[in-house]
């Protein structure tokens, strides 16, 4: 029975994520992921957070960006 409970939790999380986030699937050359991960760790961030902040800076998007 617990397996179904976890499956429904996963479905609920996936539904919420689909409604609230866009997914990106960047491909990078072998070895670059380790470089990006090291930079993120040095900045005290997760890789996802570091990537998002780096992309925002490159796009000129401020921290208080509001979806229109």
PDB file of N, H, CA, C and O in Angstrom:
ATOM      1  N   UNK A   1       0.806  -1.211   0.000  1.00  0.00           N
ATOM      2  CA  UNK A   1       0.000   0.000   0.000  1.00  0.00           C
ATOM      3  C   UNK A   1       0.846   1.271   0.000  1.00  0.00           C
ATOM      4  O   UNK A   1       0.466   2.255  -0.635  1.00  0.00           O
ATOM      5  N   UNK A   2       1.978   1.275   0.693  1.00  0.00           N
ATOM      6  H   UNK A   2       2.286   0.476   1.209  1.00  0.00           H
ATOM      7  CA  UNK A   2       2.789   2.478   0.739  1.00  0.00           C
ATOM      8  C   UNK A   2       3.288   2.883  -0.638  1.00  0.00           C
ATOM      9  O   UNK A   2       3.474   4.070  -0.909  1.00  0.00           O
ATOM     10  N   UNK A   3       3.501   1.921  -1.497  1.00  0.00           N
ATOM     11  H   UNK A   3       3.350   0.957  -1.277  1.00  0.00           H
ATOM     12  CA  UNK A   3       3.986   2.232  -2.840  1.00  0.00           C
ATOM     13  C   UNK A   3       3.010   3.163  -3.554  1.00  0.00           C
ATOM     14  O   UNK A   3       3.436   4.089  -4.244  1.00  0.00           O
ATOM     15  N   UNK A   4       1.714   2.931  -3.401  1.00  0.00           N
ATOM     16  H   UNK A   4       1.368   2.179  -2.841  1.00  0.00           H
ATOM     17  CA  UNK A   4       0.716   3.805  -4.025  1.00  0.00           C
ATOM     18  C   UNK A   4       0.756   5.195  -3.416  1.00  0.00           C
ATOM     19  O   UNK A   4       0.588   6.189  -4.123  1.00  0.00           O
ATOM     20  N   UNK A   5       0.978   5.275  -2.095  1.00  0.00           N
ATOM     21  H   UNK A   5       1.114   4.468  -1.520  1.00  0.00           H
ATOM     22  CA  UNK A   5       1.042   6.568  -1.438  1.00  0.00           C
ATOM     23  C   UNK A   5       2.178   7.395  -2.034  1.00  0.00           C
ATOM     24  O   UNK A   5       1.998   8.571  -2.351  1.00  0.00           O
ATOM     25  N   UNK A   6       3.345   6.778  -2.184  1.00  0.00           N
ATOM     26  H   UNK A   6       3.491   5.822  -1.926  1.00  0.00           H
ATOM     27  CA  UNK A   6       4.470   7.497  -2.750  1.00  0.00           C
ATOM     28  C   UNK A   6       4.226   7.862  -4.209  1.00  0.00           C
ATOM     29  O   UNK A   6       4.628   8.936  -4.656  1.00  0.00           O
ATOM     30  N   UNK A   7       3.579   6.988  -4.942  1.00  0.00           N
ATOM     31  H   UNK A   7       3.252   6.116  -4.579  1.00  0.00           H
ATOM     32  CA  UNK A   7       3.281   7.279  -6.344  1.00  0.00           C
ATOM     33  C   UNK A   7       2.361   8.491  -6.456  1.00  0.00           C
ATOM     34  O   UNK A   7       2.554   9.328  -7.337  1.00  0.00           O
ATOM     35  N   UNK A   8       1.373   8.599  -5.583  1.00  0.00           N
ATOM     36  H   UNK A   8       1.217   7.919  -4.867  1.00  0.00           H
ATOM     37  CA  UNK A   8       0.469   9.750  -5.648  1.00  0.00           C
ATOM     38  C   UNK A   8       1.189  11.030  -5.230  1.00  0.00           C
ATOM     39  O   UNK A   8       0.912  12.102  -5.768  1.00  0.00           O
ATOM     40  N   UNK A   9       2.110  10.923  -4.277  1.00  0.00           N
ATOM     41  H   UNK A   9       2.335  10.052  -3.840  1.00  0.00           H
ATOM     42  CA  UNK A   9       2.904  12.102  -3.894  1.00  0.00           C
ATOM     43  C   UNK A   9       3.747  12.571  -5.067  1.00  0.00           C
ATOM     44  O   UNK A   9       3.838  13.770  -5.330  1.00  0.00           O
ATOM     45  N   UNK A  10       4.356  11.642  -5.763  1.00  0.00           N
ATOM     46  H   UNK A  10       4.283  10.668  -5.549  1.00  0.00           H
ATOM     47  CA  UNK A  10       5.185  11.976  -6.915  1.00  0.00           C
ATOM     48  C   UNK A  10       4.348  12.617  -8.006  1.00  0.00           C
ATOM     49  O   UNK A  10       4.764  13.610  -8.604  1.00  0.00           O
ATOM     50  N   UNK A  11       3.179  12.065  -8.270  1.00  0.00           N
ATOM     51  H   UNK A  11       2.842  11.259  -7.784  1.00  0.00           H
ATOM     52  CA  UNK A  11       2.292  12.651  -9.292  1.00  0.00           C
ATOM     53  C   UNK A  11       1.905  14.077  -8.909  1.00  0.00           C
ATOM     54  O   UNK A  11       1.883  14.966  -9.761  1.00  0.00           O
ATOM     55  N   UNK A  12       1.604  14.296  -7.639  1.00  0.00           N
ATOM     56  H   UNK A  12       1.622  13.574  -6.947  1.00  0.00           H
ATOM     57  CA  UNK A  12       1.222  15.636  -7.184  1.00  0.00           C
ATOM     58  C   UNK A  12       2.386  16.611  -7.353  1.00  0.00           C
ATOM     59  O   UNK A  12       2.187  17.736  -7.811  1.00  0.00           O
ATOM     60  N   UNK A  13       3.588  16.193  -6.991  1.00  0.00           N
ATOM     61  H   UNK A  13       3.750  15.279  -6.619  1.00  0.00           H
ATOM     62  CA  UNK A  13       4.762  17.057  -7.154  1.00  0.00           C
ATOM     63  C   UNK A  13       5.025  17.349  -8.623  1.00  0.00           C
ATOM     64  O   UNK A  13       5.324  18.487  -8.988  1.00  0.00           O
ATOM     65  N   UNK A  14       4.916  16.335  -9.462  1.00  0.00           N
ATOM     66  H   UNK A  14       4.673  15.412  -9.165  1.00  0.00           H
ATOM     67  CA  UNK A  14       5.127  16.533 -10.894  1.00  0.00           C
ATOM     68  C   UNK A  14       4.100  17.493 -11.479  1.00  0.00           C
ATOM     69  O   UNK A  14       4.440  18.324 -12.321  1.00  0.00           O
ATOM     70  N   UNK A  15       2.856  17.387 -11.047  1.00  0.00           N
ATOM     71  H   UNK A  15       2.580  16.711 -10.363  1.00  0.00           H
ATOM     72  CA  UNK A  15       1.800  18.277 -11.529  1.00  0.00           C
ATOM     73  C   UNK A  15       2.086  19.715 -11.105  1.00  0.00           C
ATOM     74  O   UNK A  15       1.940  20.642 -11.901  1.00  0.00           O
ATOM     75  N   UNK A  16       2.496  19.899  -9.847  1.00  0.00           N
ATOM     76  H   UNK A  16       2.615  19.146  -9.200  1.00  0.00           H
ATOM     77  CA  UNK A  16       2.790  21.236  -9.348  1.00  0.00           C
ATOM     78  C   UNK A  16       3.990  21.822 -10.098  1.00  0.00           C
ATOM     79  O   UNK A  16       3.963  22.982 -10.507  1.00  0.00           O
ATOM     80  N   UNK A  17       5.040  21.018 -10.276  1.00  0.00           N
ATOM     81  H   UNK A  17       5.062  20.075  -9.944  1.00  0.00           H
ATOM     82  CA  UNK A  17       6.223  21.485 -10.994  1.00  0.00           C
ATOM     83  C   UNK A  17       5.885  21.870 -12.432  1.00  0.00           C
ATOM     84  O   UNK A  17       6.380  22.882 -12.928  1.00  0.00           O
ATOM     85  N   UNK A  18       5.061  21.091 -13.100  1.00  0.00           N
ATOM     86  H   UNK A  18       4.659  20.269 -12.697  1.00  0.00           H
ATOM     87  CA  UNK A  18       4.676  21.385 -14.481  1.00  0.00           C
ATOM     88  C   UNK A  18       3.922  22.704 -14.570  1.00  0.00           C
ATOM     89  O   UNK A  18       4.062  23.432 -15.553  1.00  0.00           O
ATOM     90  N   UNK A  19       3.128  23.015 -13.561  1.00  0.00           N
ATOM     91  H   UNK A  19       3.014  22.423 -12.763  1.00  0.00           H
ATOM     92  CA  UNK A  19       2.343  24.247 -13.569  1.00  0.00           C
ATOM     93  C   UNK A  19       3.174  25.470 -13.193  1.00  0.00           C
ATOM     94  O   UNK A  19       2.809  26.593 -13.542  1.00  0.00           O
ATOM     95  N   UNK A  20       4.292  25.268 -12.481  1.00  0.00           N
ATOM     96  H   UNK A  20       4.588  24.356 -12.197  1.00  0.00           H
ATOM     97  CA  UNK A  20       5.033  26.394 -11.930  1.00  0.00           C
ATOM     98  C   UNK A  20       6.449  26.590 -12.469  1.00  0.00           C
ATOM     99  O   UNK A  20       7.086  27.602 -12.175  1.00  0.00           O
ATOM    100  N   UNK A  21       6.937  25.654 -13.237  1.00  0.00           N
ATOM    101  H   UNK A  21       6.419  24.833 -13.476  1.00  0.00           H
ATOM    102  CA  UNK A  21       8.301  25.752 -13.751  1.00  0.00           C
ATOM    103  C   UNK A  21       8.350  25.408 -15.232  1.00  0.00           C
ATOM    104  O   UNK A  21       7.547  24.618 -15.729  1.00  0.00           O
ATOM    105  N   UNK A  22       9.304  26.011 -15.927  1.00  0.00           N
ATOM    106  H   UNK A  22       9.957  26.653 -15.524  1.00  0.00           H
ATOM    107  CA  UNK A  22       9.649  25.612 -17.287  1.00  0.00           C
ATOM    108  C   UNK A  22      10.895  24.752 -17.177  1.00  0.00           C
ATOM    109  O   UNK A  22      11.748  25.000 -16.325  1.00  0.00           O
ATOM    110  N   UNK A  23      11.006  23.745 -18.031  1.00  0.00           N
ATOM    111  H   UNK A  23      10.313  23.544 -18.723  1.00  0.00           H
ATOM    112  CA  UNK A  23      12.177  22.867 -17.998  1.00  0.00           C
ATOM    113  C   UNK A  23      13.120  23.226 -19.132  1.00  0.00           C
ATOM    114  O   UNK A  23      12.695  23.510 -20.252  1.00  0.00           O
ATOM    115  N   UNK A  24      14.396  23.209 -18.824  1.00  0.00           N
ATOM    116  H   UNK A  24      14.742  22.978 -17.914  1.00  0.00           H
ATOM    117  CA  UNK A  24      15.446  23.377 -19.817  1.00  0.00           C
ATOM    118  C   UNK A  24      16.303  22.119 -19.783  1.00  0.00           C
ATOM    119  O   UNK A  24      16.522  21.536 -18.721  1.00  0.00           O
ATOM    120  N   UNK A  25      16.776  21.714 -20.924  1.00  0.00           N
ATOM    121  H   UNK A  25      16.598  22.188 -21.787  1.00  0.00           H
ATOM    122  CA  UNK A  25      17.615  20.530 -21.013  1.00  0.00           C
ATOM    123  C   UNK A  25      18.920  20.895 -21.719  1.00  0.00           C
ATOM    124  O   UNK A  25      19.127  20.512 -22.871  1.00  0.00           O
ATOM    125  N   UNK A  26      19.799  21.629 -21.042  1.00  0.00           N
ATOM    126  H   UNK A  26      19.631  21.940 -20.106  1.00  0.00           H
ATOM    127  CA  UNK A  26      21.033  22.027 -21.720  1.00  0.00           C
ATOM    128  C   UNK A  26      21.993  20.851 -21.857  1.00  0.00           C
ATOM    129  O   UNK A  26      22.153  20.051 -20.936  1.00  0.00           O
ATOM    130  N   UNK A  27      22.620  20.762 -23.008  1.00  0.00           N
ATOM    131  H   UNK A  27      22.490  21.412 -23.757  1.00  0.00           H
ATOM    132  CA  UNK A  27      23.670  19.788 -23.241  1.00  0.00           C
ATOM    133  C   UNK A  27      24.978  20.556 -23.306  1.00  0.00           C
ATOM    134  O   UNK A  27      25.071  21.571 -23.996  1.00  0.00           O
ATOM    135  N   UNK A  28      25.984  20.079 -22.595  1.00  0.00           N
ATOM    136  H   UNK A  28      25.908  19.254 -22.035  1.00  0.00           H
ATOM    137  CA  UNK A  28      27.297  20.714 -22.611  1.00  0.00           C
ATOM    138  C   UNK A  28      28.345  19.655 -22.916  1.00  0.00           C
ATOM    139  O   UNK A  28      28.122  18.464 -22.702  1.00  0.00           O
ATOM    140  N   UNK A  29      29.467  20.094 -23.408  1.00  0.00           N
ATOM    141  H   UNK A  29      29.648  21.061 -23.582  1.00  0.00           H
ATOM    142  CA  UNK A  29      30.542  19.167 -23.731  1.00  0.00           C
ATOM    143  C   UNK A  29      31.034  18.475 -22.465  1.00  0.00           C
ATOM    144  O   UNK A  29      30.977  19.038 -21.371  1.00  0.00           O
ATOM    145  N   UNK A  30      31.518  17.245 -22.631  1.00  0.00           N
ATOM    146  H   UNK A  30      31.565  16.788 -23.520  1.00  0.00           H
ATOM    147  CA  UNK A  30      32.035  16.466 -21.511  1.00  0.00           C
ATOM    148  C   UNK A  30      33.042  17.284 -20.725  1.00  0.00           C
ATOM    149  O   UNK A  30      33.905  17.943 -21.304  1.00  0.00           O
ATOM    150  N   UNK A  31      32.932  17.240 -19.416  1.00  0.00           N
ATOM    151  H   UNK A  31      32.230  16.704 -18.946  1.00  0.00           H
ATOM    152  CA  UNK A  31      33.853  17.943 -18.533  1.00  0.00           C
ATOM    153  C   UNK A  31      33.362  19.301 -18.081  1.00  0.00           C
ATOM    154  O   UNK A  31      33.767  19.778 -17.021  1.00  0.00           O
ATOM    155  N   UNK A  32      32.488  19.944 -18.868  1.00  0.00           N
ATOM    156  H   UNK A  32      32.159  19.557 -19.729  1.00  0.00           H
ATOM    157  CA  UNK A  32      31.996  21.262 -18.485  1.00  0.00           C
ATOM    158  C   UNK A  32      31.071  21.207 -17.274  1.00  0.00           C
ATOM    159  O   UNK A  32      31.056  22.137 -16.468  1.00  0.00           O
ATOM    160  N   UNK A  33      30.308  20.142 -17.138  1.00  0.00           N
ATOM    161  H   UNK A  33      30.320  19.387 -17.792  1.00  0.00           H
ATOM    162  CA  UNK A  33      29.400  20.041 -15.997  1.00  0.00           C
ATOM    163  C   UNK A  33      30.190  20.125 -14.693  1.00  0.00           C
ATOM    164  O   UNK A  33      29.770  20.797 -13.751  1.00  0.00           O
ATOM    165  N   UNK A  34      31.321  19.451 -14.641  1.00  0.00           N
ATOM    166  H   UNK A  34      31.662  18.905 -15.407  1.00  0.00           H
ATOM    167  CA  UNK A  34      32.148  19.490 -13.438  1.00  0.00           C
ATOM    168  C   UNK A  34      32.654  20.900 -13.156  1.00  0.00           C
ATOM    169  O   UNK A  34      32.733  21.313 -11.999  1.00  0.00           O
ATOM    170  N   UNK A  35      32.998  21.641 -14.212  1.00  0.00           N
ATOM    171  H   UNK A  35      32.934  21.306 -15.152  1.00  0.00           H
ATOM    172  CA  UNK A  35      33.439  23.030 -14.040  1.00  0.00           C
ATOM    173  C   UNK A  35      32.304  23.892 -13.506  1.00  0.00           C
ATOM    174  O   UNK A  35      32.506  24.706 -12.605  1.00  0.00           O
ATOM    175  N   UNK A  36      31.108  23.713 -14.064  1.00  0.00           N
ATOM    176  H   UNK A  36      30.943  23.052 -14.796  1.00  0.00           H
ATOM    177  CA  UNK A  36      29.948  24.488 -13.617  1.00  0.00           C
ATOM    178  C   UNK A  36      29.574  24.130 -12.181  1.00  0.00           C
ATOM    179  O   UNK A  36      29.226  25.005 -11.388  1.00  0.00           O
ATOM    180  N   UNK A  37      29.645  22.857 -11.855  1.00  0.00           N
ATOM    181  H   UNK A  37      29.927  22.146 -12.499  1.00  0.00           H
ATOM    182  CA  UNK A  37      29.329  22.415 -10.494  1.00  0.00           C
ATOM    183  C   UNK A  37      30.314  23.006  -9.493  1.00  0.00           C
ATOM    184  O   UNK A  37      29.915  23.436  -8.411  1.00  0.00           O
ATOM    185  N   UNK A  38      31.588  23.032  -9.843  1.00  0.00           N
ATOM    186  H   UNK A  38      31.912  22.683 -10.722  1.00  0.00           H
ATOM    187  CA  UNK A  38      32.603  23.614  -8.963  1.00  0.00           C
ATOM    188  C   UNK A  38      32.353  25.107  -8.759  1.00  0.00           C
ATOM    189  O   UNK A  38      32.502  25.616  -7.648  1.00  0.00           O
ATOM    190  N   UNK A  39      31.976  25.807  -9.824  1.00  0.00           N
ATOM    191  H   UNK A  39      31.855  25.394 -10.727  1.00  0.00           H
ATOM    192  CA  UNK A  39      31.680  27.244  -9.717  1.00  0.00           C
ATOM    193  C   UNK A  39      30.460  27.474  -8.829  1.00  0.00           C
ATOM    194  O   UNK A  39      30.436  28.406  -8.026  1.00  0.00           O
ATOM    195  N   UNK A  40      29.456  26.625  -8.979  1.00  0.00           N
ATOM    196  H   UNK A  40      29.476  25.868  -9.631  1.00  0.00           H
ATOM    197  CA  UNK A  40      28.251  26.749  -8.154  1.00  0.00           C
ATOM    198  C   UNK A  40      28.579  26.500  -6.690  1.00  0.00           C
ATOM    199  O   UNK A  40      28.130  27.245  -5.819  1.00  0.00           O
ATOM    200  N   UNK A  41      29.348  25.473  -6.413  1.00  0.00           N
ATOM    201  H   UNK A  41      29.712  24.867  -7.120  1.00  0.00           H
ATOM    202  CA  UNK A  41      29.721  25.154  -5.036  1.00  0.00           C
ATOM    203  C   UNK A  41      30.565  26.274  -4.428  1.00  0.00           C
ATOM    204  O   UNK A  41      30.399  26.609  -3.256  1.00  0.00           O
ATOM    205  N   UNK A  42      31.467  26.851  -5.219  1.00  0.00           N
ATOM    206  H   UNK A  42      31.602  26.579  -6.172  1.00  0.00           H
ATOM    207  CA  UNK A  42      32.294  27.954  -4.739  1.00  0.00           C
ATOM    208  C   UNK A  42      31.435  29.174  -4.390  1.00  0.00           C
ATOM    209  O   UNK A  42      31.775  29.947  -3.494  1.00  0.00           O
ATOM    210  N   UNK A  43      30.332  29.333  -5.102  1.00  0.00           N
ATOM    211  H   UNK A  43      30.056  28.705  -5.830  1.00  0.00           H
ATOM    212  CA  UNK A  43      29.412  30.449  -4.844  1.00  0.00           C
ATOM    213  C   UNK A  43      28.395  30.099  -3.759  1.00  0.00           C
ATOM    214  O   UNK A  43      27.575  30.938  -3.386  1.00  0.00           O
ATOM    215  N   UNK A  44      28.441  28.868  -3.253  1.00  0.00           N
ATOM    216  H   UNK A  44      29.107  28.186  -3.557  1.00  0.00           H
ATOM    217  CA  UNK A  44      27.500  28.448  -2.209  1.00  0.00           C
ATOM    218  C   UNK A  44      26.096  28.207  -2.732  1.00  0.00           C
ATOM    219  O   UNK A  44      25.122  28.402  -2.006  1.00  0.00           O
ATOM    220  N   UNK A  45      25.981  27.784  -3.991  1.00  0.00           N
ATOM    221  H   UNK A  45      26.772  27.626  -4.581  1.00  0.00           H
ATOM    222  CA  UNK A  45      24.673  27.575  -4.617  1.00  0.00           C
ATOM    223  C   UNK A  45      24.574  26.160  -5.170  1.00  0.00           C
ATOM    224  O   UNK A  45      25.576  25.471  -5.366  1.00  0.00           O
ATOM    225  N   UNK A  46      23.337  25.751  -5.413  1.00  0.00           N
ATOM    226  H   UNK A  46      22.523  26.310  -5.254  1.00  0.00           H
ATOM    227  CA  UNK A  46      23.122  24.516  -6.159  1.00  0.00           C
ATOM    228  C   UNK A  46      23.449  24.803  -7.615  1.00  0.00           C
ATOM    229  O   UNK A  46      23.492  25.960  -8.032  1.00  0.00           O
ATOM    230  N   UNK A  47      23.679  23.756  -8.381  1.00  0.00           N
ATOM    231  H   UNK A  47      23.644  22.816  -8.043  1.00  0.00           H
ATOM    232  CA  UNK A  47      23.967  23.933  -9.806  1.00  0.00           C
ATOM    233  C   UNK A  47      22.802  24.618 -10.503  1.00  0.00           C
ATOM    234  O   UNK A  47      23.008  25.497 -11.340  1.00  0.00           O
ATOM    235  N   UNK A  48      21.577  24.221 -10.164  1.00  0.00           N
ATOM    236  H   UNK A  48      21.409  23.507  -9.484  1.00  0.00           H
ATOM    237  CA  UNK A  48      20.400  24.829 -10.791  1.00  0.00           C
ATOM    238  C   UNK A  48      20.317  26.323 -10.474  1.00  0.00           C
ATOM    239  O   UNK A  48      20.078  27.140 -11.364  1.00  0.00           O
ATOM    240  N   UNK A  49      20.516  26.673  -9.205  1.00  0.00           N
ATOM    241  H   UNK A  49      20.711  26.010  -8.482  1.00  0.00           H
ATOM    242  CA  UNK A  49      20.448  28.081  -8.809  1.00  0.00           C
ATOM    243  C   UNK A  49      21.539  28.890  -9.514  1.00  0.00           C
ATOM    244  O   UNK A  49      21.281  29.994  -9.994  1.00  0.00           O
ATOM    245  N   UNK A  50      22.751  28.344  -9.576  1.00  0.00           N
ATOM    246  H   UNK A  50      22.961  27.448  -9.186  1.00  0.00           H
ATOM    247  CA  UNK A  50      23.866  29.026 -10.232  1.00  0.00           C
ATOM    248  C   UNK A  50      23.577  29.242 -11.709  1.00  0.00           C
ATOM    249  O   UNK A  50      23.808  30.327 -12.243  1.00  0.00           O
ATOM    250  N   UNK A  51      23.066  28.196 -12.374  1.00  0.00           N
ATOM    251  H   UNK A  51      22.878  27.315 -11.940  1.00  0.00           H
ATOM    252  CA  UNK A  51      22.745  28.315 -13.795  1.00  0.00           C
ATOM    253  C   UNK A  51      21.683  29.376 -14.026  1.00  0.00           C
ATOM    254  O   UNK A  51      21.800  30.185 -14.947  1.00  0.00           O
ATOM    255  N   UNK A  52      20.650  29.377 -13.198  1.00  0.00           N
ATOM    256  H   UNK A  52      20.554  28.720 -12.450  1.00  0.00           H
ATOM    257  CA  UNK A  52      19.581  30.357 -13.378  1.00  0.00           C
ATOM    258  C   UNK A  52      20.097  31.777 -13.173  1.00  0.00           C
ATOM    259  O   UNK A  52      19.771  32.667 -13.958  1.00  0.00           O
ATOM    260  N   UNK A  53      20.891  32.002 -12.137  1.00  0.00           N
ATOM    261  H   UNK A  53      21.155  31.278 -11.499  1.00  0.00           H
ATOM    262  CA  UNK A  53      21.434  33.337 -11.889  1.00  0.00           C
ATOM    263  C   UNK A  53      22.393  33.765 -13.003  1.00  0.00           C
ATOM    264  O   UNK A  53      22.408  34.931 -13.396  1.00  0.00           O
ATOM    265  N   UNK A  54      23.186  32.829 -13.507  1.00  0.00           N
ATOM    266  H   UNK A  54      23.174  31.882 -13.188  1.00  0.00           H
ATOM    267  CA  UNK A  54      24.115  33.132 -14.590  1.00  0.00           C
ATOM    268  C   UNK A  54      23.352  33.491 -15.864  1.00  0.00           C
ATOM    269  O   UNK A  54      23.703  34.448 -16.554  1.00  0.00           O
ATOM    270  N   UNK A  55      22.314  32.725 -16.172  1.00  0.00           N
ATOM    271  H   UNK A  55      22.029  31.947 -15.612  1.00  0.00           H
ATOM    272  CA  UNK A  55      21.500  33.019 -17.356  1.00  0.00           C
ATOM    273  C   UNK A  55      20.768  34.351 -17.200  1.00  0.00           C
ATOM    274  O   UNK A  55      20.682  35.123 -18.155  1.00  0.00           O
ATOM    275  N   UNK A  56      20.240  34.627 -16.004  1.00  0.00           N
ATOM    276  H   UNK A  56      20.310  33.999 -15.228  1.00  0.00           H
ATOM    277  CA  UNK A  56      19.571  35.902 -15.756  1.00  0.00           C
ATOM    278  C   UNK A  56      20.523  37.069 -15.981  1.00  0.00           C
ATOM    279  O   UNK A  56      20.155  38.066 -16.603  1.00  0.00           O
ATOM    280  N   UNK A  57      21.750  36.943 -15.474  1.00  0.00           N
ATOM    281  H   UNK A  57      22.048  36.133 -14.969  1.00  0.00           H
ATOM    282  CA  UNK A  57      22.734  38.018 -15.638  1.00  0.00           C
ATOM    283  C   UNK A  57      23.061  38.218 -17.118  1.00  0.00           C
ATOM    284  O   UNK A  57      23.165  39.353 -17.582  1.00  0.00           O
ATOM    285  N   UNK A  58      23.220  37.133 -17.850  1.00  0.00           N
ATOM    286  H   UNK A  58      23.135  36.211 -17.473  1.00  0.00           H
ATOM    287  CA  UNK A  58      23.532  37.232 -19.276  1.00  0.00           C
ATOM    288  C   UNK A  58      22.380  37.857 -20.059  1.00  0.00           C
ATOM    289  O   UNK A  58      22.602  38.543 -21.057  1.00  0.00           O
ATOM    290  N   UNK A  59      21.153  37.620 -19.606  1.00  0.00           N
ATOM    291  H   UNK A  59      20.973  37.063 -18.795  1.00  0.00           H
ATOM    292  CA  UNK A  59      19.976  38.160 -20.297  1.00  0.00           C
ATOM    293  C   UNK A  59      19.597  39.550 -19.794  1.00  0.00           C
ATOM    294  O   UNK A  59      18.685  40.176 -20.335  1.00  0.00           O
ATOM    295  N   UNK A  60      20.290  40.038 -18.762  1.00  0.00           N
ATOM    296  H   UNK A  60      21.031  39.530 -18.323  1.00  0.00           H
ATOM    297  CA  UNK A  60      19.980  41.351 -18.211  1.00  0.00           C
ATOM    298  C   UNK A  60      18.690  41.378 -17.422  1.00  0.00           C
ATOM    299  O   UNK A  60      18.019  42.407 -17.335  1.00  0.00           O
ATOM    300  N   UNK A  61      18.351  40.244 -16.851  1.00  0.00           N
ATOM    301  H   UNK A  61      18.895  39.408 -16.922  1.00  0.00           H
ATOM    302  CA  UNK A  61      17.125  40.140 -16.055  1.00  0.00           C
ATOM    303  C   UNK A  61      17.482  40.338 -14.591  1.00  0.00           C
ATOM    304  O   UNK A  61      18.365  39.661 -14.065  1.00  0.00           O
ATOM    305  N   UNK A  62      16.797  41.264 -13.935  1.00  0.00           N
ATOM    306  H   UNK A  62      16.080  41.814 -14.363  1.00  0.00           H
ATOM    307  CA  UNK A  62      17.060  41.536 -12.527  1.00  0.00           C
ATOM    308  C   UNK A  62      16.492  40.459 -11.618  1.00  0.00           C
ATOM    309  O   UNK A  62      15.759  39.572 -12.056  1.00  0.00           O
ATOM    310  N   UNK A  63      16.849  40.558 -10.333  1.00  0.00           N
ATOM    311  H   UNK A  63      17.444  41.278  -9.978  1.00  0.00           H
ATOM    312  CA  UNK A  63      16.374  39.571  -9.357  1.00  0.00           C
ATOM    313  C   UNK A  63      14.862  39.610  -9.168  1.00  0.00           C
ATOM    314  O   UNK A  63      14.256  38.603  -8.799  1.00  0.00           O
ATOM    315  N   UNK A  64      14.262  40.742  -9.414  1.00  0.00           N
ATOM    316  H   UNK A  64      14.754  41.559  -9.714  1.00  0.00           H
ATOM    317  CA  UNK A  64      12.819  40.891  -9.168  1.00  0.00           C
ATOM    318  C   UNK A  64      12.035  40.779 -10.455  1.00  0.00           C
ATOM    319  O   UNK A  64      11.061  41.500 -10.671  1.00  0.00           O
ATOM    320  N   UNK A  65      12.471  39.863 -11.311  1.00  0.00           N
ATOM    321  H   UNK A  65      13.262  39.277 -11.135  1.00  0.00           H
ATOM    322  CA  UNK A  65      11.802  39.614 -12.585  1.00  0.00           C
ATOM    323  C   UNK A  65      10.395  39.102 -12.317  1.00  0.00           C
ATOM    324  O   UNK A  65      10.190  38.233 -11.469  1.00  0.00           O
ATOM    325  N   UNK A  66       9.421  39.654 -13.054  1.00  0.00           N
ATOM    326  H   UNK A  66       9.587  40.360 -13.743  1.00  0.00           H
ATOM    327  CA  UNK A  66       8.030  39.224 -12.909  1.00  0.00           C
ATOM    328  C   UNK A  66       7.556  38.712 -14.253  1.00  0.00           C
ATOM    329  O   UNK A  66       7.694  39.388 -15.272  1.00  0.00           O
ATOM    330  N   UNK A  67       6.991  37.499 -14.248  1.00  0.00           N
ATOM    331  H   UNK A  67       6.879  36.949 -13.420  1.00  0.00           H
ATOM    332  CA  UNK A  67       6.454  36.931 -15.488  1.00  0.00           C
ATOM    333  C   UNK A  67       5.295  37.771 -15.968  1.00  0.00           C
ATOM    334  O   UNK A  67       4.392  38.092 -15.195  1.00  0.00           O
ATOM    335  N   UNK A  68       5.314  38.131 -17.244  1.00  0.00           N
ATOM    336  H   UNK A  68       6.048  37.870 -17.872  1.00  0.00           H
ATOM    337  CA  UNK A  68       4.209  38.962 -17.775  1.00  0.00           C
ATOM    338  C   UNK A  68       3.204  38.120 -18.498  1.00  0.00           C
ATOM    339  O   UNK A  68       2.213  38.642 -19.008  1.00  0.00           O
TER     340      UNK A  68
END
